[in-house]
Amino acid sequence: MLLAFATIIAFQSVAQKKSRLQPGRLYEAGETLYAPRLGFVAKVPEGWQGLLPQETQVFSLSSMTSVFGEIYIFGREQGDISSMQAAWSKGIDFTESIRLKAKDAVIKDGILSSEVIGEGDVINKGNRAFAIARCNPSGPCVTLLALAPIQFYEAVKNVSMKFMETSSFEPPSNAPVHADLNWKEFLSNKSLLAYVEVEGGTKQNMVEFCADGTFTSDVDKTGWLKKQNAVYNGRNSGQWTVEGIGEQTKLHLTFKKKKVPPLEVTLTIKDEKIYAEGERYFIAQSTKCK
């Protein structure tokens, strides 16, 4: 993956009024992408789908049509378009065996762009790459790197250019990333999961939170909270609610089974990591919620 034209930093990734990017959520064509600390606003191109994988720092766009290609978007908090042009033209060592170099880095209307040439023994010569960068007047820069088979290169290049040309910048925000996290929105249609060690290997504990307020859980005997009552183990379902805005919330689970009492869980988010009563959990898009 060619990702070395900028110092990679994370797109801020939690929901607010102008929705910050959320890890694990699929973004469909036409949806707005917002990275507050970069002050970057853009939309997912038609025929494409976007994702910020859990605990990664690169937002990816994948083609959903017969035109195959991949686009990666990342940024840095401070930059200069002219310095980036010089660096691209000189070339950058991506790994010990791969060097990346701009074929013809030009700046037009504040946008730096060039085809990217890879040098080394493990380069896939069936692909071509294209890079674009823009900088916020306030400092942060955003870089896009597109990779496509030779036959789809021009089409993917055109999508990439349109994406950057129609994007915009606003003053970057240094407000606490999770200060206005809406947990209801954040958890809706998501899976909260952890991996626990059991005899013979590991098991995935999972709780599915649907937007209609229902949940299902499948929890190993070790429990999805170490200090919980074993009555919550196994497969359960019921209603869920959350209270509080910000880095921490109280999750309330009401079970359908009358013998299972309601459960209250403290959820915390820190450095893009989710904790349930201090235990580490991962979040992903639910495949069960309709």
GIKA-V697986 format. One record per residue. N is the residue number from 1. RES is the residue in one letter. PSI is psi in whole degrees, 0 to 359 (NA if undefined). D_CENTER is the distance of its C-alpha to the mean C-alpha in whole Angstrom. Layout:
<<N;RES;PSI;D_CENTER> <N;RES;PSI;D_CENTER>>
This chain:
<<1;M;126;16> <2;L;100;18> <3;L;44;15> <4;A;14;18> <5;F;356;19> <6;A;157;18> <7;T;117;17> <8;I;131;13> <9;I;164;12> <10;A;137;9> <11;F;131;7> <12;Q;139;9> <13;S;45;7> <14;V;152;10> <15;A;141;12> <16;Q;191;15> <17;K;309;18> <18;K;105;16> <19;S;115;13> <20;R;155;10> <21;L;138;6> <22;Q;131;6> <23;P;140;4> <24;G;355;6> <25;R;137;7> <26;L;132;8> <27;Y;124;10> <28;E;168;13> <29;A;134;15> <30;G;346;17> <31;E;148;14> <32;T;137;13> <33;L;131;10> <34;Y;121;11> <35;A;94;11> <36;P;314;14> <37;R;340;15> <38;L;343;15> <39;G;29;16> <40;F;131;15> <41;V;131;15> <42;A;176;14> <43;K;146;14> <44;V;128;13> <45;P;155;16> <46;E;135;19> <47;G;8;19> <48;W;162;15> <49;Q;140;12> <50;G;156;8> <51;L;136;5> <52;L;98;1> <53;P;148;4> <54;Q;129;6> <55;E;27;8> <56;T;171;7> <57;Q;11;7> <58;V;122;7> <59;F;133;5> <60;S;146;8> <61;L;132;10> <62;S;140;13> <63;S;136;16> <64;M;14;18> <65;T;187;21> <66;S;350;24> <67;V;103;23> <68;F;138;21> <69;G;163;18> <70;E;143;15> <71;I;135;13> <72;Y;135;11> <73;I;130;10> <74;F;174;11> <75;G;179;13> <76;R;153;16> <77;E;333;18> <78;Q;140;21> <79;G;176;22> <80;D;124;25> <81;I;324;25> <82;S;320;28> <83;S;322;28> <84;M;321;25> <85;Q;316;27> <86;A;318;29> <87;A;317;27> <88;W;318;26> <89;S;326;29> <90;K;324;30> <91;G;152;28> <92;I;136;25> <93;D;111;26> <94;F;313;23> <95;T;184;24> <96;E;337;28> <97;S;356;28> <98;I;129;26> <99;R;135;27> <100;L;138;25> <101;K;137;27> <102;A;134;27> <103;K;318;30> <104;D;81;30> <105;A;114;28> <106;V;152;29> <107;I;124;28> <108;K;125;29> <109;D;38;29> <110;G;6;26> <111;I;126;24> <112;L;132;24> <113;S;154;24> <114;S;151;25> <115;E;146;25> <116;V;128;24> <117;I;129;27> <118;G;136;26> <119;E;131;29> <120;G;175;30> <121;D;343;31> <122;V;22;28> <123;I;132;27> <124;N;105;26> <125;K;357;29> <126;G;355;28> <127;N;156;25> <128;R;152;24> <129;A;151;22> <130;F;134;21> <131;A;144;20> <132;I;146;20> <133;A;145;19> <134;R;151;20> <135;C;137;21> <136;N;136;21> <137;P;337;25> <138;S;357;24> <139;G;307;22> <140;P;149;19> <141;C;152;18> <142;V;133;15> <143;T;138;15> <144;L;135;15> <145;L;120;16> <146;A;139;17> <147;L;130;19> <148;A;152;21> <149;P;154;24> <150;I;318;27> <151;Q;342;28> <152;F;4;25> <153;Y;310;25> <154;E;320;26> <155;A;316;24> <156;V;323;21> <157;K;316;22> <158;N;320;23> <159;V;318;20> <160;S;316;18> <161;M;317;21> <162;K;320;21> <163;F;313;17> <164;M;323;18> <165;E;328;22> <166;T;357;21> <167;S;169;18> <168;S;165;19> <169;F;149;19> <170;E;169;21> <171;P;131;22> <172;P;149;19> <173;S;127;19> <174;N;16;19> <175;A;151;19> <176;P;131;18> <177;V;321;14> <178;H;13;15> <179;A;328;19> <180;D;29;18> <181;L;123;16> <182;N;101;17> <183;W;326;17> <184;K;313;19> <185;E;319;16> <186;F;320;13> <187;L;340;15> <188;S;130;16> <189;N;36;16> <190;K;160;14> <191;S;132;15> <192;L;122;16> <193;L;156;17> <194;A;160;19> <195;Y;125;21> <196;V;148;25> <197;E;129;27> <198;V;169;30> <199;E;123;33> <200;G;2;33> <201;G;222;29> <202;T;159;26> <203;K;145;25> <204;Q;112;22> <205;N;134;22> <206;M;139;20> <207;V;127;20> <208;E;124;19> <209;F;109;19> <210;C;152;20> <211;A;339;20> <212;D;5;24> <213;G;5;24> <214;T;156;25> <215;F;158;24> <216;T;148;25> <217;S;148;25> <218;D;101;26> <219;V;132;26> <220;D;164;28> <221;K;338;32> <222;T;346;30> <223;G;149;28> <224;W;1;25> <225;L;122;26> <226;K;328;29> <227;K;9;32> <228;Q;166;31> <229;N;140;34> <230;A;346;34> <231;V;340;35> <232;Y;352;31> <233;N;169;31> <234;G;203;31> <235;R;129;29> <236;N;169;29> <237;S;167;28> <238;G;211;29> <239;Q;148;28> <240;W;146;25> <241;T;160;25> <242;V;155;23> <243;E;141;25> <244;G;146;24> <245;I;136;21> <246;G;207;19> <247;E;344;18> <248;Q;148;21> <249;T;162;22> <250;K;121;24> <251;L;127;24> <252;H;125;27> <253;L;125;27> <254;T;120;31> <255;F;149;32> <256;K;323;34> <257;K;123;36> <258;K;332;39> <259;K;356;39> <260;V;110;36> <261;P;157;36> <262;P;151;33> <263;L;135;30> <264;E;128;28> <265;V;133;25> <266;T;119;24> <267;L;138;20> <268;T;143;19> <269;I;131;15> <270;K;127;15> <271;D;43;13> <272;E;13;10> <273;K;141;13> <274;I;135;14> <275;Y;137;18> <276;A;111;21> <277;E;39;24> <278;G;352;23> <279;E;139;22> <280;R;133;18> <281;Y;161;16> <282;F;154;13> <283;I;140;11> <284;A;165;10> <285;Q;133;11> <286;S;140;15> <287;T;358;17> <288;K;331;20> <289;C;138;20> <290;K;NA;22>>
